[in-house]
Amino acid sequence: MSARYIVIGAGAVGATVAAQLTGAGTRVVLVARGANLEVLRSQGLRYIRPDSDRWLLLDVVGGPDEVDLHADDILVLATKSQDSEALLQQWAWRPVDVPGAVRTAAEVLPILLLQNGLENVRTALRRFATVVDAVVLSPSSHLRPGEVVSPGAPLVGAFYLGRAPRGSDPAVERIAADLRRGSFAVTVVGDIDRWKAGKLLDNLAYNLDALYAPSELRDTVAAALVDEAREVLAAARIEAVDVQADSALELVLHDIPGYERQGSSTWQSLARGGSVESDFLNGEIVLLARLHGLDAPMNAGVQRRSVTAALARTSPGGLDETDLAALLASARRRPPGKTGAPLSRADGGIGGSQRRGDPSGSVVLVDAERLHDELLSATPPLLLDVRWALGDPHGRDHYRAGHLPGAVYVDLDTELAAAPGGRAGRHPLPSVAALERSAQGWGLTAGRPVVVYDDNGGQSAARAWWLLRWAGVDDVRILDGALGAWREAGFEIEAGETVPVPGDIVLTAGHLPLLDADGAARVARAGVLLDARAPERYRGEVEPVDPRAGHIPGAVSAATGDNLDGTGRFLSPDRLRARFVALGADGSEPVGVYCGSGVTAAHQIAALAVAGIEAALFAGSWSAWSSDPDRPVATGTGTG
C-alpha cells in the first residue's frame, strides 16, 4: 500500500504540500487548529495558483486523537519551530498498528521536518528513530484562514532532503519520489545538516523584511547580520552550504493579480498576528555564540525586536531606519576580544581549555566539559571508543558495560591494524581501503568531527587519532583525561552497544609523516628518535612480547606515560615542550617515534603535536625491528 502523509500544520508550507500530494493521488491527512481548522472543515482549502483558484476538500483533523496511525504512515511536521516540542510530544507516543503488535509512532514511523532552523532536528531525534530533515524553498503565502497562495509553476516548491543528522535511508528516497509526483523539485543529500545551516543564514537576511522597509541600509544590515552568524558557526565548527548558489532547484514564480507575495515567513506571521520563530533563527546564533564564548549583538537585537513586535502586534515593516541604524551600530560596540577571527574550540568558551594543536593548526585535545556541550549542538562529533590494553582482550565488554552516549566501539586489533606477522610487526597499518570501510561502518561522513577516547589516558585512542589524521580526516581530537574525566565531570554513561548509520567518508593515505625501519634508523642518526616504551623495555631488562629485548641504536628513551599528569590528562603545552626539548626534540631536526607495535607511539606524536612539534611514526616499531635478525639492537641506558 502507498504511504499516507499526516501533515501537521496547515500553514503556507503544510497546506501546499497537502494540496499537491492529494492532487497527485497520494493519501493525506491535514492537521490544523483554530480558525484555520474551522474554515478547512466547513469550506475546504482555497488554493490559489497561477492558473487556478479553487476549493479543495481535504481530510482535515484537529489533532492526534482523531487519527488512527498505521505502519505505512509518514508524519510531516510543517509548523513553526516554537511549536515543535509540544507537537512532537503529542505525536511521538501515539500507538501504531503493525502486524502482530502495537508500537509507537516514534519507533516505527519516519517524521519529515519541513521547518527552518537547526533545533528541530535535536527535538525530533530525542524521540523519533527515523528523522528526515529538509531545506524548504517555498514561495507560498498564508495570510487568511483556509487560504494559501502558491505562485510557483510548473514546480510548486523545492526541497533538499536527507536523513538526520547525516547519511541515507530508504524513507528519504520514498518521500522524495512522492514529492516529485506532487510537482516539487527534490534533491537528496547525505549532509543535510550543512544545507540546513546554509538555509539558516538565508533566513537571517531576508526575515529582516518583517521589521524594516526595503532600503540600502537594510541590505547593509542583512550582510552584517550574516557575517556575524558565519563567525559564530565557524566557532561552533558548523559548516554551511551556500544554498542560493545552487541552481539545481530554481523556481519560476508568477504574478497572481491581487495576491502578490509581500514578505517572508516571519513577515506573514506578523501580518496574521501570530508568534514568530526568531528564537530559533537569530536565537540559534545567539545560543551558539554564548556556548562558544562569543557575542552576537546584531542577532540578539533582531531576536528581541522580532519577538517584541509580535507581542505588541506591530505591523510588518513597522520599525524605522533610526532603529535600523542603532542595530547596525551594535555590531561596532562588541567588547574587546569579541570581534575579528572566530574563537576556536581550544581558545576558550565553555570548558575553556588551552589551545592544544599540532603545527598544521588542527586541535588535538578536547576536555570533557567542551565535548559535552558539542554533543548537544546541531552537529555533534562522532565518538569512537577505543578500549584496548596489551594482554586484555575484553575491550568490547568494557565498552558495553558503560560508554559515552552514542559512542561507537572500535576494535584496535582488527579495525586499526592489519593482520600481524613477522617483520610487519604486531599492529601493521591497515590499508587505506580497509580503514575506509571501517570508518564508514562507524558512521563517519565527510566533514564530521571525530572525538576518540579510551580508559587509559588516550594511549590506545591515539592510534585512531593518528590513523584518521594520516588518512585525511582533519578534525579528530582526543578526549583529554579519557573516560575518567567524563565520569569525574558527572556526565551520563550508557550501557549496551550503539549501531551507527553507515557513513560515506572517503579516505586517502599519506597526510602525516611515516617511517619504515630504514627511515627510523636514519632519524636515529641524523635527528631524534624517541622510544615511547617503558624505560625497562628500552634498557632491555624485560621484553614481554617481542623477539628481542633492547632498543634501536641511537634512540632516546621517552616513556609515553610521562606525557600525562596524575589525573591522566596531558601536560600543558609548555610542560610538554620543555620535556621534549630536554630530550633533544625541539623540532629543529627530524623527530621520529616508535613503541612496541605502533600504538602508544601515536600518543607520543599527539603530545608532540600539543607542544607544536611535528614527528613521524615508525608504525612497525620494536615488534617489526626486533623480528629482523639483520637489525642491530642496543641495550642499557645510553642511546647505543
Buried (B, 14 or more C-beta within 10 A) or exposed (E): EEBBBBBBBBBBBBBBBBBBBBBBEBBBBBBBBEEBBBBBBEEBBBBBBBEEEEEBEBBBBBBBEEBEBBEEBBBBBBBBBBBBBEBBEBBBEBEBBBEEEEBBBBBBBBBBBBBBBBBBBBBBBEBBEBBBBBBBBBBBBBBBBBBBBBBBBEBBBBBBBBBBBBBBBEBBEBBBEBBBBBBBBBBBBBBBBBBBBBBBBBBBBBBBBBBBBEEEBBEEBBEBBBEBBBBBBBBBBBBBBEBEEBEEBEBEEEEBEEBEBEBBBBBBBBBBEBBBBBBBBBBBBBBBBBBBBBBBBBBBBBBBBBBEBBEEEBEBBBBEEEEBEEBBEBBEEBEEEBBEEBBBBBBBBBBEBBBBBBEEEBBBBBBBBBBBBBBEBBBBBBBBBBBBBEEEEEBBEBBBEBBBBBBBBBBBEEBBBBEBEEBBBBBBBBEBEBBBBBBBBBBBBBBBBBBBBBBBBBBBBBBBBBBBBBBBBBBBBBBBBBBBBBBEBEBEEEEEEBEBBBBBBEBEBEBBBBBEBEBBBBBBEEBBBBBBBBBEBBBBEEBEEBBBBBBBBBBBBBBBBBBBEEEBBBBBBEBBBEBBBEBBBBBEEBBBBBBBBBBBBBBBBBBBBBBBBBBBBBBBBBBBBBBBEEBEBBBEEEBB
